[in-house]
Amino acid sequence: MASAIDQTRRMLSLVTYLRERNGAYLSDVARAFGVTEDELISDLDVLPMCGTSFRGGDLLDIDTDGERIWFRNPESTGTGEPLRLAADEATALLVAARAVATLPGLRPGDRQALLRATAKLEAAAGESAAASSSLSVTFESEGGVFAEVDRAISERRRLWLRYYSPSRDELTEREIDPIRLFTVGHTYVEAWCRLSEARRTFRLDRVAAIRILDAPADPPPVELRDLSEGIVQPAAEDPEVVIEVGPGGRWVAEYYPHDSAEELPDGGLRISLRAPDPASLRRLALRLGRDGRIVSPADLAESARDAAVKALAAYDT
């Protein structure tokens, strides 16, 4: 079952595809995107109500005669006119740029390039971004961790970490050879972990302590993963977990990759998903509370109930 996130990603790609193939056949486009023609027509019914901003005046003019798809104003996707930033957009960019420029350990060349770009943005925004001067963002521990990881990658040096693992609720110490930094909701470092002798991903806000070592980083050759589908990408051989959620827990189907999501009579969902570490879903069960429960496997459902009982007992004491 496709989620709203899947549909949104497909529709964004559809705009680019149709702009480059105006008059494409409906059957060819459906086959290219792996959807039925009815699903594609449903997307086409929505696209004319969309634009390149939330301010109107630039709605997409797309229609079909049942056989071919016509993009009447492809220039409205941004290729025919220069970028225009509204006051709120310019303000957000300026505040973010100034915050990043304050990160300790940022390479001098990168800092200077960022400051030059910020100055150009300020000049282009003019009075519309005046509010940005009264706003600021400060980085605490995560900013310092980011700088150390960035430096270690640049200098090809190993890192020592004290890292918190929520699933096990423990701190571990390990040495890693950093490979790359990336952001998917949070900021992560992908690295070769010397403790587990495998590739691992570490969330920067869970790093309790960090130190750059004198040893050179020497990770084995690894193929970088495509993170467009998220960090956790279950495999077919991973254990299956079934979760039932009420109407208040339907968001689980939006945020967790799943095999199926069946509608329940009460407006909830019965979700089947795969997890390389099913025990990590205990935290999801606790977060859902009355809005959901783990159905199977039975041992995971029982451990989730035990965790909930212990959590309630902690409130009593």
N, C-alpha and C positions, 0 to 999 in steps of 0.2 A: 504494500500500500504506500503510495507516494505521499510524503508529508508536504506541508505548505512551504517548507524550506526547499524541498526538491523542486516544487513547481516554480517557486520564485527564481531559483537558479536556472531552470530551463527557459523561463520566459525572458530573462536577461540575455541568455545566449541566443534566443530566437530573434531578438531585435537585430543583433549583429548579423546573424545568418541571413535574414530576409533583406537587410540593407544591401548586402553584397550579391543577393540572388533574387532581385525583384522579378515577380512573375513566376516564381518557382511553383512546380506542381504540388498540390496538397499531399498526394501520396508519397512523393519523394521526401518532403520535409518530415512527415510523420515517421517514415522509415529511418531517416537520419537521426531523429531524436529518440527513437525507440518507444514511441507512443502510438496509440490508435488514432485514426483520423478524427474520431469523436472527441478524444482528449485534446487534440491539437486545435480543433474548432472552438473548444471551451476556452483555451488559452487566447485564441484570436478574438473571442468575445470580450475578454478583459483588457487586452492591450490598448484598444482605442480609448480607454478611460485613464491611461497612464501617460505621463510626460517625462521630460528630463529634469523636472524639479517639482516641488510641491506648490509652486506659485501660479500655475495655470499659464495659458497662452501658448503652450507648446505640446499639446496632446498629439499622440501618435495616430496617424491616419492609415490604418491597415484594414483591408477587407478582402473577401474571397468571393469568387463566383461559383464556388462549389468544386472547382477543378484546379484553379490556380490562385496564388496569394499575391496581392498587390500592396506595395509599400508606397503610399502616395507622397509622403514628405520625409524621405530618408535623411535629408539635411538637418532635421530637427533633433537627431541623436547627438549632435555636438560637433559634427565634422564641418558644418558650414558656417559656424560662428565662433568667436573666441569665448573662452571660459569667463563666466560672470559669477562673481561671488557675492552673495548677499551678506548683510552685516553679521548675522549669526555665524555663517560659514567662515568668513574672514577672521572673526574673533576666535573661533575654535582653533583654526590653524595657527594663528599667532600665539595663543596661549600655549598650545602644545609645542610649537617650535622653540619658544623661550624656555620651556621647562626642560626639554631634551638638551638644550645648549648648556644647562647648568650641571649636567651629569658629571660626576668626578670620573676621571680616567678616559674621557672621550678624546680620541686622537685629535691633535691640533688642527690638522688639515680638514677633518670632518667638522670640527667646531666652527672654523672660519667659513667653510662652505655653507653651513647652516645659518650663520649670522648674516652672510651676504644675501641668502635667499629670503630670510626674514625681513631684512631691510627693503628688498624689492617688493615684497608682499605688503609691507606697511605703506609704501609709497603708492602702490596700486589701489589699496583699499581706501586710503584717505580718511575722511571723517567717519565713514561707515564702520570702521573698526576701532573707533576711539575707546570703546568700552574695554577693549583688551588690555589697556594699560593699567586698569584697576583690578585685574584678575591675575592670579598666579597659582601655579601647581608646584608642590614640592615633593621630591622623591625621598623616601626614608630608606629602609634597609634594602628594598628591591632595587632602588637606583644604584646603590653601591655594589650590589651583587652583579647587576647588569654590566657596570663598568669593568669589574674584575674579569667577568667571563669574556667580554669583548676584547679586553687586553690580552687575555690568555689565548684567544683564537688568533689574534693578530700576531702574537709573538710565538705561537705554536708551543705553548707550555702547558704542563699538566696542572690540574686543580685538585685541591683537597676540599671536601665538603662535609659539613655536618647537616644532614638532611632529614626532614620530618616526613614520614610515610603515614598518611591518614588511615589507610586501610589496615595497617598494623598498629597504629597509634604508638609509634616509637621513633626515636632518633637514631640514625646510623651514621657512621663515619666511613667515607670512601674516597678513593682517588679516581678521577675521570680524565679522559682525553677529550676535550670539547671539540665538536664538529661544526655546529652552527647554532645561531640564535634564531628564534622565530616566534611569532605571536598568533595564537588562535584563541581569542578571548583573554587569555593570560599570556605572559611571556615565558618561554621555555628555552632550555638549552638541550640539544640533542648531543649525546656523547657516548664514548666507549667507556663502560664502567669496569674498572679493574677488580672490583669486589665480586661482581656477578659474571665477569668475563663475557659480557654481551652488550649490545647497544641498548641504551636506556634514555628516557626523556625525563628531565627534572624541571619542575615549576619553580621559577625564581623566588616567589614569595614564600616558598617552603624551605628555603635554604637558611638555616640558623646561623651558620658561620662558613666563611670561605677564605681560602688562602692560595695564592699562586705559588707553585713549586718550581724548583730549579730544573727538575727533570723535563725533558722535551716531550711534547704530546706526540704520540705515535699510534693513532687508531688504525686498525686494519681497514683495508678498502671496503667500503659499504656503499650500497646504492641508496641514495637519498629517497625517502618516501614522498609520495604525492600527498600533501596534507589538505588538499581542497575538500576532502570528504570528512575532515576532522582528524583528531589525534588518535582516537581509539577506532580502529578499523577491524572488527571481528572477522575471524576466519571460519570457514565452514566446519572445521573440526573442533571449534570451541564449544564448551558445554552449553546446552540450551537452558534458558531460564524463562519461566512464564510468570508474568505479573498482571494482576487485575487492579485497575484503578477506577475510581469514581469520576464524576464530571470534573472535580477539582484537580484531578491528577492527569488529565489528558495531555498536559504539557510534556509528559515523559516521552510520548511518541514523537514529539518535535525535536527533542534534544538527544535521544538515544537511538542509534542505528538499530533497526529491528527487522525481523523476517516477516512478521505479520502483525496486524492490529485489528481485532474483530470488535465490532460494536456490541455493547451489552445493553440489556433492556433499560437499565437505570441511567443511560447516557454516558456510561463509562466505557473502558476499553479492556480487552484481554490481549496483552502484548506478549509476543514471543520474540526473544532476542538471544544473542549469543555473547558470552563474556569470557575473555581469557582467564579472568580471575573472578568467578562468581561471588566470592566472599565480599568483594568490594561493593556489591549491591546492597549489603546490609545497611549501609549509610543512606542509600536511596529509600529503603523501606522505612527507616526512622524518620526521614524528612517528609515522607508522604503521610505518616500518621494514619488517621482515619480515612484518608483519601486513597489508600491502596494497600495491597498485601502481596507477598510472594506466594505463588501457588506451588511451584515446583522449581528445583528439586526439593524433596521433603526436608532433607537435612539443612538446607539453606533457609527454608521457611522457619524451621525450628530455631535455628541460631538467631534469626532476626527477631523472633518473639522473645528469646532469652535476653537479647540486647535491649529490647524495649522495656522489659521488666526491670532490668538492672538500672536503666536510665531513670525510670519512675522511682525506684527505690532510692536513688541518689537525691532526688528532690525531697523525699520524706526525711532524710537525715540532715 
